[in-house]
Amino acid sequence: MVANNSRSIVINECKKQQIEELKEVREELKKASAVKSPELLKLIDSIQLLGVAYHFEREIEEALKDMFETYSRLVDDNEDLTTSSLRCRLLRKEGYDVPSVADDIYDAYGTIEELVLLTEAVERWDASCIDQLPADYLKWFYRALLDVHEEMEEEMAKEGKSYRAPYANEAIKRQIQAYFAEAKWLSQGYAPTLEEYLSKTLVSSGHTLLIATSFVGMGDVVTEEAFQWVLGCDKMIRASELVGRVMNDIVGHEFEQSRMHVPSSVECYMKQYGVTKQEAYDELNKQVDNAWKDIKQECLIPTQVPMPVIIHSLYFTYVEDIVYKDANEYTHVRKLMKDLIALMLVDPVPI
């Protein structure tokens, strides 16, 4: 009896302490929201990462709604990169349409005149170009791009791996050039052939950029040869790009074509060969199957780069295969993707 009473007292005290702590956090949210403090962003981010956001759903929803409605006034030319990036990430995570990435700028927000200047600035990679950009959101994006790569260069220099950052810079330049080519097609009303389309959109899919930038932070298994392998459009890399690009097009082209958007591989193939949509699907799926054969072939020993590098790169292709298998789970998240994320982050298998 005494033991039970003692345990009840301890449990009650713990509950009281938790309630008080929740009250304190709620009060901090209110204070930070009232003065539009940058600390509000960090607080919301921490709450979500700790998995306790369900205690503060109303406060967080109201704070982000207000943040979105005053977005243009909140973005300051002197604001640090961390704050700007965190604000965009939190808003986009909750479904708000914020221009925080290059894809959106080239795909939806920028005029062709603006994009010419931005593309030239990226190719020059010089902070003096900021003042030549005509819109504040372009200046913010360009400054953020330079800042994050400068941080990358500093970190790599500390580790004696200065050779890595320039490869990441080259990858983003190629990405921007591909985005610009698509933007020009759209502005000119040009319908590319399938070959022309793939020559640009395999790059703009972001597959190579993601792999190259992920290599930057990896250990000694990644050598300069690994960067040359991925940026040299090796057979496996090109095949992986095709898997992601074409699978994305097949499940997402109808939604994309409902708005102003460059033709997808489906439309390009239909127009070029005078076939039906289903016939285009069939042929493009064959190309995806063949690409997987190339990927598997390149994974056989001896490989051009160490196997851990091959496997790491292959994971990106597996993700694309899952995301675009039957629907565009990236743009329209459904139960499958939610369940997979829950299995990985909420209910992981104990080791």
Buried (B, 14 or more C-beta within 10 A) or exposed (E): EEEEEEEEEEEEEEEEEEEEEEEEBBEBBEEBBEEEEBEBBBBBBEBBEEEEBEBBEEBBEBBBEBBBEEBEEBBEEEBEBBBBBBBBBBBBEBEBEBBBEBBBBBBEBBEEEBBBBBBEBBEEBEEEBBEBBEBEBBBBBBBBBBBBBEEBBEBBEEEEBEEBBEBBBBBBBBBBBBBBBBBBBBBEEEBBEBEBBBEBBBBBBBBBBBBBBBBBBBEEEBBEEBBEBBBEBBEBBBBBBBBBBBBBBBBBBEEBBEEEBBBBBBBBBBBBEEBEBEEBBEBBEEBBEEBBEBBEEBBEEEBBBBEEBBEBBBEBBEBBBBBBEEBBBBEEBEEBBEEBEEEEEEEEEEE
